[in-house]
Amino acid sequence: MTTFTITRIFDAPRPLVFECWTNADHMVKWLSPKGSKASMISSDIRPGGFNHVCITSPDGTKHYGKYTYKEISPVEKIVYINAFADAEGNLIHHPMSPTWPLELLTTVTLKDLDSKTELTLTWVPIEASDEEIATFTQSLDGCTIGWGGAFDTLDEYLKTT
């Protein structure tokens, strides 16, 4: 199974980085691609809970996501299922790539580095077909660019928080 992993070191203490991943007010400030705006439709960040988020691109196009939380270990680890959704929160395939996996298991781990934090994010397709795994595998460079941009925004946001 193909796995996507990205690691970034943030110049911020681990509790603050964790808070930015587990507080909806913080999440909407950094979670969208550059130039887009995130808004939280609903948020229940706890094991068994979920976020339903809307990302509005500069041209006004709206995309929705749903993050269903499996595990939250304060300041250490967050595990959730990441999926595209419709406006009502029903899971849908990627609006621009119908062979993208329907769900991705997302694991975020945080490690103390003195006053800095090392964050590692891993994505693994869940119950994906061979075609979906192939699409995911071919998209790893795009995943790096996408998460890299989000992490750049998070890094900027952390400096103001």
C-alpha angles and dihedrals in degrees: 000000000000116000129194117212131177128176129195133175114221124200092230136089118269096246090057094048089048090050090053089057097044105038115076092210089059096039095060090056095063113009099088128080115267111284093021128099127225125209128181115233092183134351132194107157105190134095105294092019129102146205121227108199135183120209114198115198122214090263091055097256112147124214123181132210136188125206114192111196120226103168137007119184106181114253092348115062144005122189122187142150112248119206142154114251141183125246090276094052098255113143116253136173119265106290092226099033115040091184093058111114112271093225136023125196104227121199121185117188126186125203128187117241100178103279093349132076129225110210122193121188122192128189123196122177114241120222090338125171121239088257092052092048090050090052091048092048092050090050100055093106089052090049089054091050093046097047090039089059092047090049090050088054091046090050091053091046093050089058090060097043 
